[in-house]
Amino acid sequence: MGTYGLKFGKGKMDIDVPEENLLGVLYSRDIQGASTEEEAILKALENPIESTRLRDKIKPGDTVCVVTCDLTRSWQHLSVYLPILVEEIKEGGVRDDDIFFLVATGTHRPHTPEEHKFLVGEELYKRHRVMDHDCRNDPMTDFGQTSYGTPVRLNKKAADADHVVLTGAITYHFMPGWSGGRKAALPGIASYESVMANHALALNPPPGKGRNLVCRTGNMDGNLIHLDMTEAAAKLAPSFLLNVIMGGNGKIGWAVAGDWQKAHEAGTGIVDSVDKIPISGLADLVVASACGYPKDMNFYQSAKALFNAEAAVRPGGAVVILASCVEGYGNEEMQMMLQRFKNSDEREIELRREFTIAKYVGHCVGYDAEKFDFHLVTDIEPALLEGTGINVSKTLDEAMEKVYSTHGRDLKTWLMPDGANTLPVLT
């Protein structure tokens, strides 16, 4: 019998698994990145992928739009890499007044001046214009349609600039496969109609057919959302890209720069080298931690662990997710989808009426609760999850006894201590 500790909130919970039942413990690889965050950024800018250096692409008098992420992704340390990027731009002779930041809010709320200052850092805030993208009210430039029928309407401020530089971080994403790259353009600075049309590709075209499962974590092959985003970004013709990849210590471990497609592709390979873990078979039971606080601060964020864990369990098997969720659901639309609608068919109808990512997260969680025996170890009050198909427990021991009472104790098991980060892939 082996005992393993799994993070839960700011503490941990222990689980005992008989060695004969344990298929393995799936950890992200401990690969050393750059010695400092600044080193990672400078190395990327000095060695761009399939591109000349940014300083050599621009000239005095050019206007440069730096597309940057919003507050929901401030964990990627913009205030570290943006000053270094701006210095590279200024080496090309561009004045401060000709460099501006367009915050890729997508469909998210606008920011306060203090939040802008926090995002870009106080010095850049003093020297440059920082503007939010408003997907409903900003002037847009119409670039026609993608081959998938998505109207491509992108922020006019970016379209009118001489150069657009995309920034962001590359992580796994459960819809386009990975974040970063083309995502800064669509949904980042696209119109509301463009965003909704793109995200709706997550559903199969015929009503009633549910999720399009090629649009999933870690997959870009045939992924319609990714392909559609790429076509849209190509119409904007970005001059350059700088994306970062976070290390296990929460700091920037790697960065990629250069051609906006090739550099992004290289970055996804780095993510895979750390977090893509091959597995030899599907388990009867997967027990995964959402990585503790702050990653498990609400159910909306903790769903990432579920979407990774589902790749390692057989249909009808059991999934146990540890997520404290001290903030509860963390998203009203996700909560509405799970509480108001009682099955995937009903949720799909609502999604097709008006698609949002938050609703889609609720739909996917509900789908997994139907496909698997889904148990959530959480501080959320059980009444808030009643009728969702999710089995709620306060402790891991309680959840395991529920699993054993249904499936027996002889269960082939994968453990995922880094469930929010680690992507199992069946070989």
Summary of the structure (lengths in Angstrom):
residues: 427
radius of gyration: 22.0
end to end distance: 27.1
largest distance: 71.2
contacts: 1553
relative contact order: 0.15
helix: 38%
strand: 26%
